[in-house]
Amino acid sequence: MKKLTGSFRYTQWDPILLVSQITAMQSVLYVSLGILIAVMQDISSSTRTLDHIFKYHEIHIRNFEGQMVIVAFVINALVGGYVLWFVVQRTKLCLDFSCTFYCLHLICCWYYNGNFPSTFSWWALNIACASITCVTGEFMCLKSELKAIPLGMGAKVDL
């Protein structure tokens, strides 16, 4: 039996929805990151490889190739905010979902490299991107949640 708790939204814990949303977030953000890195690598004339996504040594500002990887990650963080707005649609959950994405990315990088990411640039970029994703998603969700409900004259309202 479903419980309504007096709030505007239905708040029962739904593990299938939660896992589906996490899977959707991971899938869309990795696909968009792959596309962005492919475009950035075309710009910098370097070879395409998964190392640009998962190897923490690839994130640096020493050359143009590393800078393009950083730009791709930052743009992908903005895309992540849009994905949060589209998939999650709740301001309160944006922090949870953005942290989940970047924690799972940490685990993937750890597995791919065989050791724990230890460079300052990797940590700084991923913390900044998690923040950008969260704040962008919260902003977009908040704008949607605060839209006025139209109650015009003669409008049928079914409460």
Residue pairs with C-beta under 8 A, 6 or more apart in sequence:
2 10
2 12
3 12
4 10
5 11
9 90
21 87
21 88
21 97
22 97
22 100
22 104
24 83
24 87
25 80
25 83
25 84
25 87
25 88
25 97
25 100
25 101
26 101
26 104
28 79
28 83
28 87
29 76
29 79
29 80
29 83
29 101
30 53
32 76
32 79
32 83
33 53
33 72
33 73
33 76
34 53
36 72
36 75
36 76
36 79
37 48
37 52
37 53
37 68
37 69
37 72
38 48
39 72
40 68
40 69
40 71
40 72
41 47
41 48
41 52
41 65
41 68
43 68
44 64
44 65
44 67
44 68
46 65
46 68
50 112
51 58
52 58
52 69
52 72
54 108
54 109
54 112
54 113
55 109
55 112
55 113
56 109
56 113
56 117
56 118
56 119
56 121
56 122
57 119
58 66
58 69
59 66
59 69
59 70
59 73
59 119
59 121
59 122
59 125
60 66
60 119
60 121
61 67
61 70
61 121
70 125
73 125
73 126
73 129
74 125
74 128
74 129
74 132
76 129
77 128
77 129
77 130
77 132
77 133
77 136
78 132
78 133
78 136
80 98
80 101
80 129
80 132
80 133
80 136
80 137
81 132
81 133
81 134
81 135
81 136
81 137
81 139
81 140
82 136
82 137
82 140
83 137
84 94
84 97
84 98
84 133
84 134
84 136
84 137
84 138
84 140
84 141
85 137
85 140
85 141
85 144
87 97
88 94
88 97
88 137
88 141
89 141
89 144
90 141
90 145
91 138
91 141
91 142
91 145
94 133
94 134
94 137
94 138
94 141
95 134
95 138
97 137
98 130
98 133
98 134
98 137
99 130
99 134
101 130
101 133
102 126
102 129
102 130
102 133
105 126
106 117
106 126
109 117
109 122
110 116
110 117
117 123
151 157
